[in-house]
Amino acid sequence: MLKTDLEKSVLELCAEDYFGVWELYWNYQGLTGKKDVDDKLFIATLEELVAAKKIIPFEKNKYNNEFEQAPFDVERLRSELKQVKADKITEELYWFSDR
């Protein structure tokens, strides 16, 4: 899998709506055709897209169900990917969009 393919896929999804980090990760797995994928490539790609302001990280407010921009923290992302792999998915994980 090429990094450009992953970037293109993330940008296309984030242009449509807000996507949870788990959905972006599952899409990445689908693109590779493997469940065991390189997290480093995924993390680096999201990190670069956020730094370039092509996508924005969000959190979902549990009280009003609205999306609020969140600071990007690569350690948080790594931790959240561990949760995704353990099937511990909640709406409190990162969301991403291009808005």
Biopython code that builds the backbone (N, CA, C, O; Angstrom):
import numpy as np
from Bio.PDB.StructureBuilder import StructureBuilder

atoms = [
    (1, "MET", "N", (0.843, -1.182, 0.000)),
    (1, "MET", "CA", (0.000, 0.000, 0.000)),
    (1, "MET", "C", (0.879, 1.233, 0.000)),
    (1, "MET", "O", (1.855, 1.322, 0.746)),
    (2, "LEU", "N", (0.529, 2.152, -0.823)),
    (2, "LEU", "CA", (1.266, 3.409, -0.890)),
    (2, "LEU", "C", (0.656, 4.431, 0.058)),
    (2, "LEU", "O", (-0.556, 4.461, 0.273)),
    (3, "LYS", "N", (1.514, 5.259, 0.614)),
    (3, "LYS", "CA", (1.051, 6.307, 1.520)),
    (3, "LYS", "C", (0.073, 7.238, 0.813)),
    (3, "LYS", "O", (-0.887, 7.708, 1.425)),
    (4, "THR", "N", (0.305, 7.507, -0.454)),
    (4, "THR", "CA", (-0.589, 8.400, -1.195)),
    (4, "THR", "C", (-2.000, 7.810, -1.299)),
    (4, "THR", "O", (-2.983, 8.551, -1.295)),
    (5, "ASP", "N", (-2.101, 6.475, -1.392)),
    (5, "ASP", "CA", (-3.422, 5.834, -1.416)),
    (5, "ASP", "C", (-4.150, 6.040, -0.096)),
    (5, "ASP", "O", (-5.349, 6.319, -0.073)),
    (6, "LEU", "N", (-3.418, 5.900, 0.998)),
    (6, "LEU", "CA", (-4.012, 6.101, 2.317)),
    (6, "LEU", "C", (-4.435, 7.553, 2.488)),
    (6, "LEU", "O", (-5.538, 7.823, 2.964)),
    (7, "GLU", "N", (-3.577, 8.485, 2.109)),
    (7, "GLU", "CA", (-3.913, 9.907, 2.209)),
    (7, "GLU", "C", (-5.177, 10.223, 1.418)),
    (7, "GLU", "O", (-6.085, 10.888, 1.917)),
    (8, "LYS", "N", (-5.224, 9.746, 0.202)),
    (8, "LYS", "CA", (-6.382, 10.002, -0.666)),
    (8, "LYS", "C", (-7.662, 9.452, -0.034)),
    (8, "LYS", "O", (-8.696, 10.120, -0.034)),
    (9, "SER", "N", (-7.590, 8.255, 0.493)),
    (9, "SER", "CA", (-8.755, 7.635, 1.111)),
    (9, "SER", "C", (-9.230, 8.424, 2.331)),
    (9, "SER", "O", (-10.425, 8.673, 2.484)),
    (10, "VAL", "N", (-8.296, 8.818, 3.197)),
    (10, "VAL", "CA", (-8.656, 9.590, 4.391)),
    (10, "VAL", "C", (-9.279, 10.921, 3.988)),
    (10, "VAL", "O", (-10.293, 11.328, 4.555)),
    (11, "LEU", "N", (-8.686, 11.594, 3.026)),
    (11, "LEU", "CA", (-9.211, 12.891, 2.584)),
    (11, "LEU", "C", (-10.607, 12.759, 1.974)),
    (11, "LEU", "O", (-11.470, 13.604, 2.208)),
    (12, "GLU", "N", (-10.826, 11.707, 1.198)),
    (12, "GLU", "CA", (-12.147, 11.493, 0.608)),
    (12, "GLU", "C", (-13.201, 11.250, 1.686)),
    (12, "GLU", "O", (-14.293, 11.816, 1.629)),
    (13, "LEU", "N", (-12.877, 10.415, 2.658)),
    (13, "LEU", "CA", (-13.835, 10.134, 3.730)),
    (13, "LEU", "C", (-14.107, 11.385, 4.558)),
    (13, "LEU", "O", (-15.261, 11.696, 4.855)),
    (14, "CYS", "N", (-13.058, 12.098, 4.927)),
    (14, "CYS", "CA", (-13.223, 13.278, 5.772)),
    (14, "CYS", "C", (-13.923, 14.430, 5.045)),
    (14, "CYS", "O", (-14.448, 15.337, 5.689)),
    (15, "ALA", "N", (-13.932, 14.400, 3.740)),
    (15, "ALA", "CA", (-14.663, 15.417, 2.974)),
    (15, "ALA", "C", (-16.169, 15.153, 3.039)),
    (15, "ALA", "O", (-16.974, 16.067, 2.860)),
    (16, "GLU", "N", (-16.539, 13.897, 3.295)),
    (16, "GLU", "CA", (-17.954, 13.524, 3.347)),
    (16, "GLU", "C", (-18.609, 13.900, 4.671)),
    (16, "GLU", "O", (-19.742, 14.381, 4.696)),
    (17, "ASP", "N", (-17.888, 13.677, 5.774)),
    (17, "ASP", "CA", (-18.506, 13.816, 7.084)),
    (17, "ASP", "C", (-17.439, 13.669, 8.163)),
    (17, "ASP", "O", (-16.244, 13.643, 7.869)),
    (18, "TYR", "N", (-17.877, 13.575, 9.399)),
    (18, "TYR", "CA", (-16.985, 13.262, 10.506)),
    (18, "TYR", "C", (-16.813, 11.749, 10.557)),
    (18, "TYR", "O", (-17.791, 11.007, 10.471)),
    (19, "PHE", "N", (-15.573, 11.291, 10.698)),
    (19, "PHE", "CA", (-15.303, 9.861, 10.782)),
    (19, "PHE", "C", (-14.494, 9.586, 12.035)),
    (19, "PHE", "O", (-13.509, 10.269, 12.319)),
    (20, "GLY", "N", (-14.925, 8.569, 12.787)),
    (20, "GLY", "CA", (-14.195, 8.153, 13.968)),
    (20, "GLY", "C", (-12.877, 7.523, 13.566)),
    (20, "GLY", "O", (-12.753, 6.952, 12.482)),
    (21, "VAL", "N", (-11.900, 7.632, 14.442)),
    (21, "VAL", "CA", (-10.589, 7.061, 14.150)),
    (21, "VAL", "C", (-10.711, 5.567, 13.862)),
    (21, "VAL", "O", (-9.957, 5.032, 13.049)),
    (22, "TRP", "N", (-11.638, 4.899, 14.509)),
    (22, "TRP", "CA", (-11.824, 3.465, 14.263)),
    (22, "TRP", "C", (-12.289, 3.207, 12.839)),
    (22, "TRP", "O", (-11.869, 2.230, 12.218)),
    (23, "GLU", "N", (-13.156, 4.077, 12.311)),
    (23, "GLU", "CA", (-13.639, 3.901, 10.939)),
    (23, "GLU", "C", (-12.511, 4.126, 9.931)),
    (23, "GLU", "O", (-12.399, 3.406, 8.939)),
    (24, "LEU", "N", (-11.683, 5.127, 10.198)),
    (24, "LEU", "CA", (-10.538, 5.376, 9.313)),
    (24, "LEU", "C", (-9.554, 4.216, 9.374)),
    (24, "LEU", "O", (-8.972, 3.843, 8.356)),
    (25, "TYR", "N", (-9.366, 3.647, 10.555)),
    (25, "TYR", "CA", (-8.446, 2.521, 10.712)),
    (25, "TYR", "C", (-8.992, 1.279, 10.006)),
    (25, "TYR", "O", (-8.246, 0.573, 9.327)),
    (26, "TRP", "N", (-10.289, 1.013, 10.164)),
    (26, "TRP", "CA", (-10.902, -0.131, 9.475)),
    (26, "TRP", "C", (-10.786, 0.031, 7.965)),
    (26, "TRP", "O", (-10.528, -0.933, 7.245)),
    (27, "ASN", "N", (-10.980, 1.266, 7.493)),
    (27, "ASN", "CA", (-10.842, 1.530, 6.058)),
    (27, "ASN", "C", (-9.408, 1.245, 5.603)),
    (27, "ASN", "O", (-9.191, 0.674, 4.534)),
    (28, "TYR", "N", (-8.444, 1.642, 6.416)),
    (28, "TYR", "CA", (-7.033, 1.378, 6.131)),
    (28, "TYR", "C", (-6.782, -0.126, 6.049)),
    (28, "TYR", "O", (-6.096, -0.597, 5.142)),
    (29, "GLN", "N", (-7.334, -0.869, 6.986)),
    (29, "GLN", "CA", (-7.196, -2.326, 6.945)),
    (29, "GLN", "C", (-7.800, -2.887, 5.658)),
    (29, "GLN", "O", (-7.233, -3.787, 5.039)),
    (30, "GLY", "N", (-8.953, -2.350, 5.263)),
    (30, "GLY", "CA", (-9.595, -2.802, 4.032)),
    (30, "GLY", "C", (-8.762, -2.502, 2.800)),
    (30, "GLY", "O", (-8.706, -3.306, 1.869)),
    (31, "LEU", "N", (-8.119, -1.352, 2.794)),
    (31, "LEU", "CA", (-7.269, -0.985, 1.656)),
    (31, "LEU", "C", (-6.081, -1.927, 1.511)),
    (31, "LEU", "O", (-5.654, -2.241, 0.400)),
    (32, "THR", "N", (-5.554, -2.374, 2.650)),
    (32, "THR", "CA", (-4.397, -3.264, 2.606)),
    (32, "THR", "C", (-4.804, -4.719, 2.411)),
    (32, "THR", "O", (-4.002, -5.544, 1.972)),
    (33, "GLY", "N", (-6.051, -5.026, 2.741)),
    (33, "GLY", "CA", (-6.507, -6.411, 2.657)),
    (33, "GLY", "C", (-6.020, -7.261, 3.814)),
    (33, "GLY", "O", (-6.099, -8.489, 3.776)),
    (34, "LYS", "N", (-5.507, -6.586, 4.860)),
    (34, "LYS", "CA", (-4.976, -7.307, 6.022)),
    (34, "LYS", "C", (-5.518, -6.694, 7.308)),
    (34, "LYS", "O", (-5.756, -5.489, 7.383)),
    (35, "LYS", "N", (-5.706, -7.521, 8.296)),
    (35, "LYS", "CA", (-6.116, -7.015, 9.608)),
    (35, "LYS", "C", (-4.899, -6.492, 10.382)),
    (35, "LYS", "O", (-5.011, -5.535, 11.148)),
    (36, "ASP", "N", (-3.737, -7.127, 10.175)),
    (36, "ASP", "CA", (-2.505, -6.717, 10.842)),
    (36, "ASP", "C", (-1.780, -5.725, 9.927)),
    (36, "ASP", "O", (-1.088, -6.122, 8.990)),
    (37, "VAL", "N", (-1.950, -4.434, 10.211)),
    (37, "VAL", "CA", (-1.388, -3.391, 9.347)),
    (37, "VAL", "C", (-0.336, -2.579, 10.110)),
    (37, "VAL", "O", (-0.223, -2.675, 11.332)),
    (38, "ASP", "N", (0.417, -1.790, 9.373)),
    (38, "ASP", "CA", (1.474, -0.954, 9.925)),
    (38, "ASP", "C", (0.875, 0.307, 10.554)),
    (38, "ASP", "O", (0.489, 1.236, 9.845)),
    (39, "ASP", "N", (0.801, 0.333, 11.881)),
    (39, "ASP", "CA", (0.254, 1.501, 12.572)),
    (39, "ASP", "C", (1.085, 2.748, 12.331)),
    (39, "ASP", "O", (0.552, 3.857, 12.302)),
    (40, "LYS", "N", (2.390, 2.570, 12.158)),
    (40, "LYS", "CA", (3.270, 3.731, 11.965)),
    (40, "LYS", "C", (2.870, 4.527, 10.734)),
    (40, "LYS", "O", (2.852, 5.758, 10.769)),
    (41, "LEU", "N", (2.551, 3.842, 9.655)),
    (41, "LEU", "CA", (2.123, 4.528, 8.430)),
    (41, "LEU", "C", (0.812, 5.267, 8.657)),
    (41, "LEU", "O", (0.664, 6.414, 8.234)),
    (42, "PHE", "N", (-0.130, 4.626, 9.315)),
    (42, "PHE", "CA", (-1.434, 5.235, 9.602)),
    (42, "PHE", "C", (-1.267, 6.473, 10.473)),
    (42, "PHE", "O", (-1.819, 7.531, 10.171)),
    (43, "ILE", "N", (-0.507, 6.340, 11.548)),
    (43, "ILE", "CA", (-0.295, 7.458, 12.476)),
    (43, "ILE", "C", (0.429, 8.606, 11.766)),
    (43, "ILE", "O", (0.024, 9.762, 11.885)),
    (44, "ALA", "N", (1.488, 8.295, 11.036)),
    (44, "ALA", "CA", (2.252, 9.335, 10.328)),
    (44, "ALA", "C", (1.380, 10.060, 9.310)),
    (44, "ALA", "O", (1.491, 11.275, 9.145)),
    (45, "THR", "N", (0.523, 9.325, 8.637)),
    (45, "THR", "CA", (-0.351, 9.934, 7.632)),
    (45, "THR", "C", (-1.334, 10.894, 8.289)),
    (45, "THR", "O", (-1.502, 12.021, 7.825)),
    (46, "LEU", "N", (-1.987, 10.458, 9.367)),
    (46, "LEU", "CA", (-2.927, 11.354, 10.056)),
    (46, "LEU", "C", (-2.194, 12.564, 10.628)),
    (46, "LEU", "O", (-2.687, 13.689, 10.554)),
    (47, "GLU", "N", (-1.025, 12.327, 11.192)),
    (47, "GLU", "CA", (-0.236, 13.414, 11.764)),
    (47, "GLU", "C", (0.111, 14.463, 10.703)),
    (47, "GLU", "O", (-0.001, 15.663, 10.954)),
    (48, "GLU", "N", (0.526, 14.015, 9.536)),
    (48, "GLU", "CA", (0.877, 14.934, 8.451)),
    (48, "GLU", "C", (-0.343, 15.683, 7.914)),
    (48, "GLU", "O", (-0.262, 16.877, 7.624)),
    (49, "LEU", "N", (-1.467, 14.986, 7.781)),
    (49, "LEU", "CA", (-2.675, 15.637, 7.275)),
    (49, "LEU", "C", (-3.200, 16.684, 8.255)),
    (49, "LEU", "O", (-3.694, 17.732, 7.839)),
    (50, "VAL", "N", (-3.095, 16.400, 9.558)),
    (50, "VAL", "CA", (-3.499, 17.382, 10.568)),
    (50, "VAL", "C", (-2.545, 18.576, 10.536)),
    (50, "VAL", "O", (-2.994, 19.722, 10.576)),
    (51, "ALA", "N", (-1.245, 18.326, 10.465)),
    (51, "ALA", "CA", (-0.251, 19.409, 10.436)),
    (51, "ALA", "C", (-0.442, 20.306, 9.210)),
    (51, "ALA", "O", (-0.231, 21.516, 9.281)),
    (52, "ALA", "N", (-0.839, 19.710, 8.096)),
    (52, "ALA", "CA", (-1.072, 20.468, 6.868)),
    (52, "ALA", "C", (-2.456, 21.114, 6.844)),
    (52, "ALA", "O", (-2.818, 21.788, 5.879)),
    (53, "LYS", "N", (-3.224, 20.904, 7.912)),
    (53, "LYS", "CA", (-4.579, 21.451, 8.050)),
    (53, "LYS", "C", (-5.532, 20.948, 6.964)),
    (53, "LYS", "O", (-6.455, 21.652, 6.555)),
    (54, "LYS", "N", (-5.291, 19.724, 6.509)),
    (54, "LYS", "CA", (-6.177, 19.106, 5.529)),
    (54, "LYS", "C", (-7.302, 18.349, 6.212)),
    (54, "LYS", "O", (-8.380, 18.178, 5.641)),
    (55, "ILE", "N", (-7.049, 17.891, 7.448)),
    (55, "ILE", "CA", (-8.091, 17.306, 8.280)),
    (55, "ILE", "C", (-7.944, 17.896, 9.683)),
    (55, "ILE", "O", (-6.878, 18.379, 10.064)),
    (56, "ILE", "N", (-9.034, 17.844, 10.435)),
    (56, "ILE", "CA", (-9.068, 18.434, 11.772)),
    (56, "ILE", "C", (-9.533, 17.372, 12.759)),
    (56, "ILE", "O", (-10.499, 16.661, 12.482)),
    (57, "PRO", "N", (-8.870, 17.248, 13.901)),
    (57, "PRO", "CA", (-9.345, 16.316, 14.925)),
    (57, "PRO", "C", (-10.482, 16.942, 15.741)),
    (57, "PRO", "O", (-10.479, 18.139, 16.030)),
    (58, "PHE", "N", (-11.438, 16.109, 16.097)),
    (58, "PHE", "CA", (-12.589, 16.549, 16.883)),
    (58, "PHE", "C", (-12.859, 15.568, 18.005)),
    (58, "PHE", "O", (-12.410, 14.422, 17.987)),
    (59, "GLU", "N", (-13.610, 16.055, 18.985)),
    (59, "GLU", "CA", (-14.175, 15.223, 20.026)),
    (59, "GLU", "C", (-15.681, 15.440, 19.981)),
    (59, "GLU", "O", (-16.152, 16.522, 19.627)),
    (60, "LYS", "N", (-16.423, 14.416, 20.337)),
    (60, "LYS", "CA", (-17.872, 14.539, 20.367)),
    (60, "LYS", "C", (-18.290, 14.858, 21.801)),
    (60, "LYS", "O", (-18.002, 14.099, 22.727)),
    (61, "ASN", "N", (-18.966, 15.981, 21.970)),
    (61, "ASN", "CA", (-19.435, 16.402, 23.286)),
    (61, "ASN", "C", (-20.556, 15.468, 23.719)),
    (61, "ASN", "O", (-21.579, 15.368, 23.041)),
    (62, "LYS", "N", (-20.370, 14.785, 24.845)),
    (62, "LYS", "CA", (-21.360, 13.795, 25.274)),
    (62, "LYS", "C", (-22.650, 14.430, 25.789)),
    (62, "LYS", "O", (-23.660, 13.739, 25.924)),
    (63, "TYR", "N", (-22.638, 15.721, 26.076)),
    (63, "TYR", "CA", (-23.826, 16.375, 26.589)),
    (63, "TYR", "C", (-24.740, 16.910, 25.495)),
    (63, "TYR", "O", (-25.963, 16.851, 25.625)),
    (64, "ASN", "N", (-24.162, 17.430, 24.424)),
    (64, "ASN", "CA", (-25.003, 17.986, 23.367)),
    (64, "ASN", "C", (-24.807, 17.299, 22.016)),
    (64, "ASN", "O", (-25.405, 17.702, 21.018)),
    (65, "ASN", "N", (-23.964, 16.256, 21.987)),
    (65, "ASN", "CA", (-23.737, 15.456, 20.780)),
    (65, "ASN", "C", (-23.150, 16.260, 19.616)),
    (65, "ASN", "O", (-23.282, 15.865, 18.458)),
    (66, "GLU", "N", (-22.509, 17.378, 19.923)),
    (66, "GLU", "CA", (-21.877, 18.236, 18.911)),
    (66, "GLU", "C", (-20.392, 17.915, 18.826)),
    (66, "GLU", "O", (-19.781, 17.457, 19.792)),
    (67, "PHE", "N", (-19.825, 18.166, 17.652)),
    (67, "PHE", "CA", (-18.386, 17.977, 17.464)),
    (67, "PHE", "C", (-17.657, 19.261, 17.817)),
    (67, "PHE", "O", (-18.059, 20.351, 17.411)),
    (68, "GLU", "N", (-16.567, 19.116, 18.587)),
    (68, "GLU", "CA", (-15.753, 20.257, 18.981)),
    (68, "GLU", "C", (-14.310, 19.974, 18.599)),
    (68, "GLU", "O", (-13.799, 18.877, 18.828)),
    (69, "GLN", "N", (-13.663, 20.965, 18.017)),
    (69, "GLN", "CA", (-12.273, 20.779, 17.609)),
    (69, "GLN", "C", (-11.433, 20.411, 18.826)),
    (69, "GLN", "O", (-11.624, 20.955, 19.914)),
    (70, "ALA", "N", (-10.505, 19.485, 18.629)),
    (70, "ALA", "CA", (-9.652, 18.990, 19.718)),
    (70, "ALA", "C", (-8.189, 19.142, 19.339)),
    (70, "ALA", "O", (-7.848, 19.117, 18.156)),
    (71, "PRO", "N", (-7.328, 19.299, 20.324)),
    (71, "PRO", "CA", (-5.897, 19.318, 20.027)),
    (71, "PRO", "C", (-5.452, 17.929, 19.584)),
    (71, "PRO", "O", (-5.954, 16.920, 20.079)),
    (72, "PHE", "N", (-4.519, 17.885, 18.661)),
    (72, "PHE", "CA", (-4.027, 16.594, 18.191)),
    (72, "PHE", "C", (-2.843, 16.170, 19.041)),
    (72, "PHE", "O", (-1.897, 16.932, 19.242)),
    (73, "ASP", "N", (-2.910, 14.950, 19.534)),
    (73, "ASP", "CA", (-1.850, 14.389, 20.364)),
    (73, "ASP", "C", (-1.548, 12.989, 19.836)),
    (73, "ASP", "O", (-2.397, 12.100, 19.898)),
    (74, "VAL", "N", (-0.348, 12.801, 19.322)),
    (74, "VAL", "CA", (0.014, 11.528, 18.708)),
    (74, "VAL", "C", (0.005, 10.390, 19.732)),
    (74, "VAL", "O", (-0.298, 9.249, 19.381)),
    (75, "GLU", "N", (0.330, 10.684, 20.981)),
    (75, "GLU", "CA", (0.290, 9.639, 22.014)),
    (75, "GLU", "C", (-1.157, 9.208, 22.277)),
    (75, "GLU", "O", (-1.435, 8.026, 22.479)),
    (76, "ARG", "N", (-2.052, 10.161, 22.271)),
    (76, "ARG", "CA", (-3.472, 9.824, 22.417)),
    (76, "ARG", "C", (-3.918, 8.943, 21.256)),
    (76, "ARG", "O", (-4.636, 7.963, 21.458)),
    (77, "LEU", "N", (-3.499, 9.283, 20.055)),
    (77, "LEU", "CA", (-3.854, 8.494, 18.883)),
    (77, "LEU", "C", (-3.331, 7.066, 19.029)),
    (77, "LEU", "O", (-4.060, 6.113, 18.753)),
    (78, "ARG", "N", (-2.104, 6.910, 19.452)),
    (78, "ARG", "CA", (-1.544, 5.560, 19.656)),
    (78, "ARG", "C", (-2.371, 4.778, 20.675)),
    (78, "ARG", "O", (-2.672, 3.601, 20.477)),
    (79, "SER", "N", (-2.729, 5.446, 21.758)),
    (79, "SER", "CA", (-3.536, 4.806, 22.798)),
    (79, "SER", "C", (-4.910, 4.413, 22.263)),
    (79, "SER", "O", (-5.418, 3.332, 22.560)),
    (80, "GLU", "N", (-5.495, 5.293, 21.481)),
    (80, "GLU", "CA", (-6.817, 5.003, 20.928)),
    (80, "GLU", "C", (-6.768, 3.839, 19.939)),
    (80, "GLU", "O", (-7.708, 3.047, 19.869)),
    (81, "LEU", "N", (-5.690, 3.729, 19.182)),
    (81, "LEU", "CA", (-5.560, 2.596, 18.261)),
    (81, "LEU", "C", (-5.483, 1.277, 19.021)),
    (81, "LEU", "O", (-5.979, 0.255, 18.546)),
    (82, "LYS", "N", (-4.869, 1.293, 20.188)),
    (82, "LYS", "CA", (-4.851, 0.089, 21.029)),
    (82, "LYS", "C", (-6.268, -0.284, 21.445)),
    (82, "LYS", "O", (-6.622, -1.462, 21.471)),
    (83, "GLN", "N", (-7.075, 0.719, 21.768)),
    (83, "GLN", "CA", (-8.474, 0.472, 22.120)),
    (83, "GLN", "C", (-9.244, -0.104, 20.930)),
    (83, "GLN", "O", (-10.035, -1.036, 21.079)),
    (84, "VAL", "N", (-9.002, 0.460, 19.759)),
    (84, "VAL", "CA", (-9.675, -0.024, 18.547)),
    (84, "VAL", "C", (-9.336, -1.491, 18.320)),
    (84, "VAL", "O", (-10.217, -2.297, 18.019)),
    (85, "LYS", "N", (-8.076, -1.832, 18.461)),
    (85, "LYS", "CA", (-7.645, -3.219, 18.246)),
    (85, "LYS", "C", (-8.246, -4.165, 19.281)),
    (85, "LYS", "O", (-8.434, -5.351, 19.008)),
    (86, "ALA", "N", (-8.546, -3.640, 20.469)),
    (86, "ALA", "CA", (-9.139, -4.448, 21.531)),
    (86, "ALA", "C", (-10.673, -4.391, 21.480)),
    (86, "ALA", "O", (-11.347, -4.860, 22.396)),
    (87, "ASP", "N", (-11.213, -3.816, 20.407)),
    (87, "ASP", "CA", (-12.668, -3.661, 20.230)),
    (87, "ASP", "C", (-13.321, -2.874, 21.364)),
    (87, "ASP", "O", (-14.446, -3.168, 21.767)),
    (88, "LYS", "N", (-12.610, -1.878, 21.872)),
    (88, "LYS", "CA", (-13.139, -0.995, 22.912)),
    (88, "LYS", "C", (-13.408, 0.365, 22.280)),
    (88, "LYS", "O", (-12.716, 1.346, 22.556)),
    (89, "ILE", "N", (-14.414, 0.402, 21.437)),
    (89, "ILE", "CA", (-14.716, 1.603, 20.661)),
    (89, "ILE", "C", (-15.818, 2.397, 21.337)),
    (89, "ILE", "O", (-16.883, 1.870, 21.663)),
    (90, "THR", "N", (-15.538, 3.674, 21.539)),
    (90, "THR", "CA", (-16.531, 4.579, 22.105)),
    (90, "THR", "C", (-16.528, 5.865, 21.280)),
    (90, "THR", "O", (-15.595, 6.130, 20.522)),
    (91, "GLU", "N", (-17.562, 6.635, 21.436)),
    (91, "GLU", "CA", (-17.636, 7.905, 20.713)),
    (91, "GLU", "C", (-16.702, 8.953, 21.305)),
    (91, "GLU", "O", (-16.608, 10.062, 20.779)),
    (92, "GLU", "N", (-16.006, 8.617, 22.396)),
    (92, "GLU", "CA", (-15.064, 9.542, 23.005)),
    (92, "GLU", "C", (-13.702, 9.513, 22.336)),
    (92, "GLU", "O", (-12.828, 10.309, 22.678)),
    (93, "LEU", "N", (-13.511, 8.605, 21.385)),
    (93, "LEU", "CA", (-12.269, 8.568, 20.622)),
    (93, "LEU", "C", (-12.252, 9.735, 19.641)),
    (93, "LEU", "O", (-13.267, 10.399, 19.430)),
    (94, "TYR", "N", (-11.083, 9.975, 19.044)),
    (94, "TYR", "CA", (-10.959, 11.035, 18.042)),
    (94, "TYR", "C", (-11.938, 10.834, 16.877)),
    (94, "TYR", "O", (-12.256, 9.714, 16.476)),
    (95, "TRP", "N", (-12.390, 11.962, 16.365)),
    (95, "TRP", "CA", (-13.129, 12.025, 15.104)),
    (95, "TRP", "C", (-12.317, 12.958, 14.204)),
    (95, "TRP", "O", (-11.598, 13.832, 14.688)),
    (96, "PHE", "N", (-12.442, 12.761, 12.894)),
    (96, "PHE", "CA", (-11.726, 13.625, 11.953)),
    (96, "PHE", "C", (-12.665, 14.073, 10.843)),
    (96, "PHE", "O", (-13.563, 13.339, 10.432)),
    (97, "SER", "N", (-12.441, 15.281, 10.372)),
    (97, "SER", "CA", (-13.194, 15.846, 9.255)),
    (97, "SER", "C", (-12.347, 16.928, 8.616)),
    (97, "SER", "O", (-11.313, 17.318, 9.158)),
    (98, "ASP", "N", (-12.786, 17.413, 7.460)),
    (98, "ASP", "CA", (-12.028, 18.492, 6.818)),
    (98, "ASP", "C", (-12.675, 19.862, 7.080)),
    (98, "ASP", "O", (-12.283, 20.858, 6.472)),
    (99, "ARG", "N", (-13.651, 19.911, 7.971)),
    (99, "ARG", "CA", (-14.348, 21.195, 8.234)),
    (99, "ARG", "C", (-13.848, 21.856, 9.477)),
    (99, "ARG", "O", (-14.324, 22.932, 9.838)),
]
sb = StructureBuilder()
sb.init_structure("model")
sb.init_model(0)
sb.init_chain("A")
sb.init_seg("    ")
for serial, (resi, resn, name, xyz) in enumerate(atoms, 1):
    if name == "N":
        sb.init_residue(resn, " ", resi, " ")
    sb.init_atom(name, np.array(xyz, "f"), 0.0, 1.0, " ", f" {name:<3s}", serial, name[0])
structure = sb.get_structure()
